[in-house]
Amino acid sequence: MNRDATLDDHARYRALCSHDARFDGRFFIGVTSTSIYCRPVCRVRLPRRENCRFFDHAAQAEQAGFRPCLRCRPELAPLNRHWSAEDAGTILARQAMGLLDDPQNWTTNATEGTAISHLSKRLGISDRHLRRIFEAHIGVSPQRYLQTRKLLSAKQLLADTRLPVSQVAHASGFGSLRRFNGALQAHYGLSPTQMRRSQPAPRDHEAAQPGTTARLSWRPPYDATAMLAFLAARQLPGVEWVQPEALSLHRTVRLVVGGQAHSGWLVAQLQPAAHRLVLRASDSLHAVLPSLIWRVRALFDLDADPQAINAVLHPQFPTGDGLRVPGGLDGFELAVRAVLGQQITVAAARTLAQRLVERFGEPIDTPFAGLHRLFPSAHTLANAEPQSLGELGIVRQRQATIQALAGAVAEGSLDLDGQADLPTTLLSLQALPGIGTWTAQYVAMRALRWPDAWPTGDAALHQALDLDHRLGVATRRQADSLASAWRPWRSYAVLRAWAGTYQAPFTTAPQEASP
């Protein structure tokens, strides 16, 4: 078991005693007297130290024979997403775990064996080597890890929604209801009905609202106000409705999972005091709810590890500890908006994007007056007449870039989801006309969830770092040199610099020696 060296078991027990939310998802506690495993924030009676075993992953706890707590609900814990600069085996193991965490990589496969074989091919290794990597670095097989992810996803749907059990089984990646019932009984000792009955009934105000509700957690600190302000400055009327004062986001959604498109709406409400996001989604998205939850986690960067990030960035960004990198629900949408924003202001880019939505966006019915359009699909923009794009005020060079980008995504040669291969995607992006390093790095930062993106040449970034942008190449070299100390968290440094939290290192002039 490759345990986090920064946390020994005594430190973990102290974190459990304090219910410190900063450690949520970084480890789990198995209680030998009850055979149940919990999150560090669990509020049940504190177990004795000698009855506690500690695990880095939920799959490890389940393999050791522990069942998930029905009160603190381990499936709600933020995922443990480390960016590793360690040996190749560790990096490969974490990359594989990230791919298995994404519901889109297992809801389309009927069996675990099919999913693992698909994962091996994607990583370019054999099934046997993948199993060896998991056993060496995690202590469980990839099949067991995947099974835990599916079961915890199903557990969340059973607890938070009123979906029929058959829909829960399908949405969680089980090939049949019989397989789902058998897995739940074998691992947790409960039937789906028993598990649902053990959870509290939905609150009256939630039950009265349209859609289905789910809860997501994060590790503090989290600057919810800054996150909503960032999204509000870029919102597209008709597609998005952001209320920074209410810490809420409403928007339309189109998800393509398993080659099938699903459209609907969502409402995300941030609750900082509880370190929680409450998600409400339309009934039309029931079949892809795990994938939607995954993308909302990415949109609000809920799985970031502030301790690791702040250990590197806090000295020069002392007031930015709670800032996160806003992601996107759809990588193609974000890339198009990045192209429209090249060399113009945020407000001007938003105006062009709004015109694009009004002209090419598909109408959709929602319960909210301000939401009535979906962002144009890649297929729609790839087949649009260039003249119609020009009529919106989009210059000819941007027209060609948008249509080349849309064509590559529509035909499947370019993948802009959060699990795409980073080097390949960056090369493919920059091979398109009109996409340079800045745009590719911006897309990597927000759509591909790369924590170490660095949008070279960003004038606002240079200004925030107190660099003279008029020096051209010399300014870029200065910025690159300054940022080398912020690896592997340069994406977070960019957001903190844009927010004005940068403080230049304090230096003192050399003093003359005393006579």
Secondary structure, 3 states (H helix, E strand, C coil): CCCCCCCCHHHHHHHHHHCCHHHECCEEEEECCCCEEECCCCCCCCCCHHHEEEECCHHHHHHCCCEECCCCCHHHCCCCCCCCCCCHHHHHHHHHHHHHHCHHHCCCCCCHHHHHHHHHHHHCCCHHHHHHHHHHHCCCCHHHHHHHHHHHHHHHHHHHCCCCHHHHHHHCCCCCHHHHHHHHHHHHCCCHHHHHHCCCCCCHHHHCCCCEEEEEECCCCCCHHHHHHHHHHCCCCECEEEEHHHCEEEEEEEEEECCEEEEEEEEEEEEHHHCEEEEEECHHHHHHHHHHHHHHHHHCCCCCCHHHHHHHHCCCCCCCCCCCCCCCCCHHHHHHHHHHCCCCCHHHHHHHHHHHHHHHCCECCCCCCCECECCCCHHHHHCCCHHHHHCCCCCHHHHHHHHHHHHHHHHCCCCCCCCCCHHHHHHHHHHCCCCCHHHHHHHHHHCCCCCCCCCCCCHHHHHHCCCCHHHCHHHHHHHHHHHHHHCCCHHHHHHHHHCCCCCCCCCCCCCCCCC
